[in-house]
Amino acid sequence: MSTPSAPPSVAIIILTWNGRNMTLACLDSVRRIDYPNFQVIVVDNGSQDGTAGEVARLHPEVTVIRNSENLGFSEGNNAGIRPALAAGFDYILLLNNDTAVHPAMLTELVAASEQDPRIGITGPLIYFLEQPEVVWSAGNSLDWANGEVRRLTVARGDGSHAPYETDYVTGCALCIRRRVIEDIGLMDARFFLYYEDVDWCCRARQHGYRIVVVPRAVMWHKVSGSISQEAAATAYYMARNQLLFLQKNLRGPRRLAAVAAAGAQHVRLLAGERFGKRPRASRESSLAHLAALRDGLLGRSGHAYRY
């Protein structure tokens, strides 16, 4: 897609599921990107709110892919990654539809990657959309002892705004070289939702690539305060996939110890929710946690959210 005189080409993949207004607002932001060589692909994950039609009508420059059902975050994005690779794009940027990007974000991400061929995945500094000067994510940490992940809210480094390494880049905004995908494969669809970005970055690192945050690349993320059924689904996939991730990526006694530690962590959390003096969870969330422990230990994957 790029020529010797042109900058590397980037496919921006925006996945949406019943998020018409957020997706249109995100596209308005993307329109202001100052990078000269990118194409936007919107993947509609079986929406019922007319998202795909509105995007096609208002943004004819955007390629729209329509999935017949909700394939989850991993396979939904894969539906956009496959044609982007076939078209020859040099980089793939996964971008949440509930975000707004700084015009220079993509320029900074590509520039950082081009400085070092060992950099396989980059991510921006992410602020809250509602609190635009407060950092939501400055990278992420992974504890291999139990698979627990944590967002970092303070940028690392020496204050020079130089790129710095992180354990993984959130799928909210993840820029990856095509060569990395050719080496490690697509996102693992078995996760469906959550931990697929952790797994992807770990696979990249195992192949010798660096994972870095680029502080000069900036964007804002609308963080949902979702409750009830949606929160229960989040609890399920986070807990189940933590167990699946450890079982996939560790071996022998180390895997057994980490899975046991993660399972014990969730049992303690569940006990605190249901039997503590001040229970913190709804019945739906507790049932989801129980189902997650069952399915994670049994190795059940994909779209398997059931009580």
Secondary structure, DSSP 8 states (H G I E B T S, - for coil): ---TTS---EEEEEEESS-HHHHHHHHHHHTT---SSEEEEEEEES-SSSHHHHHHHH-TTSEEEEESS--HHHHHHHHHHHHHHHTT-SEEEEEETTEEE-TTHHHHHHHHHHH-TTEEEEEEEEEESSSTTSEEES-EEEETTTTEEEE--S--SSSS---EE-SB--TTEEEEEHHHHHHH-S--GGG-SSSHHHHHHHHHHHTT-EEEEEEEEEEEE------HHHHHHHHHHHHHHHHHHHHHH--HHHHHHHHHHHHHHHHHHHHHHHHSSS--S-HHHHHHHHHHHHHHHHT--SS----
